[in-house]
């Protein structure tokens, strides 16, 4: 029987950037991860990349994709690396320009034929290329062909400092792969596109508005039910939606706060994920430096908030291990990844005391691949 190997990749800031407190990352740090004991063993780091602040991997574990988020550039980059199944080592394949600045997110469509990116955008709207979202075809070797489709989002929100223009922050394909959805912090919208899974073409089909000043950052689809959830960075809230797959439309069901009122003014949310079985929802709070845990009710809404300390400062991103038993949290300004054990019965988290030292961590990606 072929043994499956699990690797943990951690992206981070390695180039001084105005809105990051440090730039201590080595590039993409690589660890072997033992799921049974929840222990990580350092294997090295992939350099030669600027600010790999977000990572995603192909479902077969063969390729890792990393964004380059550099404030001074008009275009970020999306880079492809082949993963060695035995050692976890990365080898460069190629990269493409993302058609917009401050590239913040990347994901694969459900067929794994395309990689979609979201550009937060730090340049004025008058500067080119100014695209909020872009779709790249994948080659047979995992590399990326030039862009197949892109789109810009006009508009702004009421927060003058953070919503001066479009700030796309997350892009995902719907579970049936018929639509691409982009959460845009700058315009308080989920923007939906019809998606041609054969060509990568997109065509805008609608928008869903959040309360003004919400600042939608990331979102997640329920694994088995017609619901979706968004985390709002500026208002420190979680939005629960019903989702109509046929039309690609969302209906706002409820909004729940992620922190007590006393810390709303200092808190900014970051990542959101559901447990693999869809029973619990987790949301990261930067400022309170915590993880909020919600139970998903029968009506699909996030309810009964609990909170656990994040174990460090500025929890920017987190991910579950492939077996769902461990949650790894990137505490950006403490230079650590904190590991939590996950109780599958009640969703609670227990700090395992096996933190991983890594400079300015901003993204977590687990990969399991046959060795």
C-alpha positions in Angstrom: 0.0 0.0 0.0 1.3 3.4 -0.9 1.8 5.7 2.1 0.1 9.1 2.0 2.3 12.0 3.2 0.9 15.2 4.7 2.7 18.5 4.4 2.0 21.9 5.9 2.9 25.0 3.9 3.0 28.4 5.5 3.1 31.6 3.5 4.2 35.0 4.9 5.4 38.5 4.4 9.1 38.7 3.5 9.2 42.1 2.0 8.6 45.3 4.1 5.0 46.5 3.4 3.3 49.5 4.9 0.3 47.6 6.4 2.3 44.7 7.9 4.1 45.1 11.2 7.0 42.9 10.1 8.4 40.9 7.2 10.1 38.0 8.9 9.0 35.1 6.6 11.6 33.1 4.6 9.1 32.7 1.7 7.0 29.6 1.8 8.0 27.5 4.9 7.6 23.7 4.5 6.8 21.2 7.2 6.1 17.5 7.4 2.9 17.1 9.4 2.0 13.9 11.4 -1.8 14.0 11.7 -1.9 11.3 14.4 0.3 13.3 16.8 -0.4 16.8 15.4 3.3 17.5 15.1 5.2 19.5 12.5 8.8 18.9 11.4 10.6 21.7 9.5 11.7 20.6 6.0 13.0 24.0 4.7 11.6 26.9 2.8 11.0 28.0 -0.8 12.6 31.4 -1.5 12.6 33.4 -4.7 9.1 34.8 -4.2 7.9 38.1 -2.9 5.3 38.2 -0.1 3.6 34.8 -0.6 0.7 35.9 1.6 -1.9 33.4 0.4 -1.6 29.8 -0.6 -3.9 27.1 -2.2 -3.2 23.7 -3.6 -4.7 21.5 -6.3 -7.0 18.7 -5.0 -4.6 16.0 -6.1 -1.8 17.6 -4.1 0.5 18.0 -7.1 0.7 21.8 -7.3 0.8 24.6 -4.8 -0.2 28.2 -5.9 1.1 31.3 -4.1 0.0 34.9 -4.5 2.6 37.7 -4.4 1.1 40.7 -2.5 3.3 43.8 -3.0 1.8 47.2 -2.3 4.0 49.1 -4.8 3.1 46.9 -7.8 0.3 47.6 -10.2 0.0 43.9 -10.7 0.6 41.1 -8.3 1.7 37.6 -9.2 0.3 34.1 -9.0 3.0 31.4 -8.9 2.8 27.7 -9.5 5.1 25.1 -7.7 5.2 21.4 -8.3 5.1 19.4 -5.0 7.4 16.4 -4.5 5.2 13.7 -3.2 7.9 12.1 -1.1 9.6 15.1 0.4 7.2 18.0 0.1 9.8 20.1 -1.6 8.6 22.7 -4.1 9.9 23.3 -7.6 9.0 26.4 -9.6 6.8 25.9 -12.6 5.7 29.4 -13.8 3.9 32.5 -12.8 1.4 35.0 -14.3 0.6 38.6 -13.6 -2.8 39.0 -11.9 -4.0 42.2 -13.7 -4.4 44.0 -10.4 -2.6 45.2 -7.3 -2.4 43.6 -3.8 -3.4 40.1 -4.9 -5.1 38.7 -1.8 -6.7 35.3 -2.5 -6.5 32.4 -4.9 -8.7 29.3 -5.3 -9.4 26.5 -7.8 -12.7 25.9 -9.5 -14.5 22.6 -8.7 -13.1 20.9 -11.8 -9.5 22.1 -10.9 -9.1 23.3 -14.5 -8.8 27.0 -13.5 -7.3 29.2 -10.8 -9.2 32.3 -9.8 -7.6 35.2 -7.9 -9.0 38.3 -6.1 -7.1 41.6 -6.2 -7.6 43.9 -3.2 -6.4 46.8 -5.2 -4.3 49.6 -3.8 -3.8 51.7 -6.9 -6.2 54.4 -8.1 -9.0 53.3 -10.3 -7.5 55.4 -13.1 -4.4 53.2 -13.2 -4.3 50.0 -15.3 -5.0 47.1 -15.4 -7.3 47.6 -12.4 -9.0 44.2 -12.5 -10.7 42.9 -9.3 -10.9 39.3 -10.3 -9.1 37.1 -12.9 -9.3 33.5 -14.1 -6.3 31.5 -15.2 -6.4 28.1 -17.1 -4.2 25.3 -15.6 -1.8 23.5 -17.8 -1.2 19.8 -17.7 2.0 20.3 -15.6 0.1 22.5 -13.1 1.4 25.7 -14.5 -0.8 28.6 -15.5 -1.7 29.9 -18.9 -2.4 33.7 -19.4 -5.7 35.0 -18.1 -8.9 33.6 -19.6 -11.2 36.2 -18.1 -11.2 39.2 -15.7 -13.5 41.9 -14.4 -13.4 45.2 -12.5 -15.8 46.2 -9.7 -16.9 49.9 -9.7 -18.2 51.6 -6.5 -17.2 52.4 -2.9 -18.5 52.2 0.6 -19.1 54.6 3.5 -15.8 53.9 5.3 -13.6 56.6 3.8 -10.4 55.0 5.0 -11.1 51.4 3.9 -13.8 51.6 1.3 -12.5 54.2 -1.1 -12.9 51.8 -4.0 -13.4 48.1 -4.8 -11.3 45.8 -2.6 -12.0 42.3 -3.7 -10.8 39.9 -1.0 -12.0 36.4 -1.8 -13.1 34.4 -4.9 -14.7 30.9 -5.0 -16.6 28.7 -7.3 -20.1 27.6 -6.2 -20.4 23.9 -5.3 -22.0 23.1 -8.7 -19.2 25.1 -10.5 -21.8 27.1 -12.4 -20.9 30.5 -10.8 -17.9 32.3 -9.5 -18.5 34.5 -6.4 -16.3 37.4 -5.2 -16.6 39.1 -1.8 -15.7 42.8 -2.2 -14.8 44.6 1.1 -14.8 48.0 -0.6 -18.3 48.0 -2.0 -20.1 45.8 0.6 -21.1 43.2 -2.0 -20.9 39.6 -3.0 -20.6 39.8 -6.8 -21.7 36.7 -8.7 -20.6 35.7 -12.2 -21.9 32.9 -14.4 -18.9 30.7 -15.1 -18.1 28.7 -18.2 -16.2 25.7 -16.8 -14.9 24.8 -20.3 -13.4 28.2 -21.2 -13.0 30.1 -17.9 -15.2 32.9 -19.2 -17.3 34.8 -16.6 -20.4 37.0 -17.0 -21.8 39.1 -14.2 -25.2 37.7 -13.0 -25.9 39.7 -9.9 -24.9 41.2 -6.5 -25.9 40.7 -2.9 -25.6 43.8 -0.7 -24.4 43.7 2.9 -25.2 46.4 5.5 -23.2 49.5 4.6 -19.7 49.5 6.2 -19.7 45.7 6.7 -16.5 45.1 4.7 -17.1 41.5 3.5 -13.7 39.7 3.5 -13.9 35.9 3.1 -16.8 33.5 2.7 -17.5 29.7 2.8 -20.2 27.4 1.4 -21.8 24.8 3.6 -20.4 21.3 2.5 -23.8 19.7 2.2 -26.6 22.2 2.6 -27.7 25.3 0.5 -26.2 27.9 2.9 -23.2 30.2 2.8 -21.4 32.3 5.3 -19.4 35.5 5.1 -17.1 37.2 7.5 -17.2 41.0 7.6 -13.9 42.6 8.5 -15.0 46.1 9.3 -18.1 45.3 11.4 -16.8 42.1 13.1 -19.8 40.1 12.0 -20.7 36.8 10.4 -23.4 36.8 7.8 -25.5 33.7 7.2 -27.1 33.3 3.7 -29.3 30.8 2.0 -28.0 30.0 -1.5 -30.0 29.3 -4.7 -27.7 27.3 -6.8 -29.9 27.5 -9.9 -29.7 31.2 -10.1 -26.5 31.8 -8.1 -28.2 34.1 -5.7 -27.9 34.7 -1.9 -30.5 35.7 0.6 -29.3 37.2 3.8 -30.7 35.3 6.8 -28.9 36.7 9.8 -25.9 38.7 11.1 -24.1 37.7 14.3 -21.2 39.5 16.0 -17.9 37.8 16.4 -16.8 39.7 19.5 -18.3 41.5 22.5 -19.4 45.1 22.0 -16.6 46.3 24.2 -13.9 45.3 21.7 -15.7 46.1 18.4 -13.7 49.3 17.9 -10.4 47.6 17.9 -11.3 44.3 16.1 -11.0 43.4 12.4 -12.1 39.9 11.3 -10.0 37.8 8.9 -10.7 34.1 8.1 -13.9 32.0 8.2 -14.3 28.2 7.8 -16.8 25.5 8.6 -15.9 22.2 10.2 -15.7 19.4 7.7 -19.1 18.1 8.7 -20.7 21.6 8.5 -21.9 21.6 12.1 -19.7 24.4 13.4 -18.3 27.7 12.0 -15.0 29.3 13.0 -14.1 33.0 12.6 -10.8 34.7 13.4 -10.7 38.0 15.2 -7.7 40.3 14.9 -7.7 42.8 17.8 -9.4 40.5 20.3 -6.9 37.9 18.9 -9.4 35.1 19.2 -11.4 32.5 17.4 -15.1 32.7 17.6 -17.0 29.3 17.3 -20.6 29.2 16.2 -23.0 26.3 16.0 -24.9 26.0 12.7 -28.7 25.9 13.5 -31.3 23.9 11.7 -32.3 27.1 9.9 -28.7 27.5 8.6 -27.7 30.5 10.7 -24.6 30.8 12.9 -25.6 30.7 16.5 -24.4 30.5 20.1 -21.0 32.2 19.9 -18.2 30.8 22.0 -14.6 32.2 22.0 -11.2 30.7 22.5 -7.9 32.7 22.7 -5.9 32.5 19.5 -2.5 32.0 21.3 -0.8 34.9 19.6 -1.3 38.3 18.0 -3.2 39.1 14.8 -4.7 35.7 13.7 -4.9 36.3 10.0 -5.7 32.8 8.6 -6.3 29.2 9.6 -6.9 25.8 8.1 -8.0 22.3 9.2 -5.7 19.3 8.8 -7.0 16.9 6.2 -8.4 14.6 8.9 -10.2 17.5 10.6 -8.7 16.8 14.0 -6.3 19.8 14.1 -6.7 23.5 13.4 -3.6 25.5 12.5 -3.8 29.3 13.1 -1.4 31.8 11.6 -0.7 34.4 14.3 0.9 37.0 12.0 2.5 39.4 14.5 3.7 36.7 17.0 5.7 34.7 14.4 3.9 31.5 15.3 1.4 29.0 14.0 -0.8 27.8 16.9 -2.1 24.3 16.8 -5.5 23.4 18.3 -7.1 20.0 18.7 -10.7 19.9 17.4 -13.5 18.1 19.3 -15.7 16.7 16.5 -18.6 16.3 18.9 -19.0 19.9 20.2 -16.6 21.9 18.0 -14.5 23.1 20.8 -10.8 23.8 20.4 -7.9 22.9 22.8 -4.5 24.5 22.5 -2.1 21.6 22.0 1.0 23.5 23.2 3.0 22.6 20.1 3.2 26.0 18.4 5.3 26.3 15.2 7.8 29.1 15.0 7.7 30.8 11.6 8.2 34.4 10.6 5.1 36.6 9.9 2.7 33.8 8.9 -0.2 34.9 6.9 -1.5 31.7 5.1 -1.8 28.0 6.0 -2.2 25.2 3.4 -2.3 21.5 4.2 -1.6 19.0 1.4 -1.9 15.2 1.6 -0.4 13.3 -1.3 0.4 9.7 -2.0 4.1 9.1 -1.5 
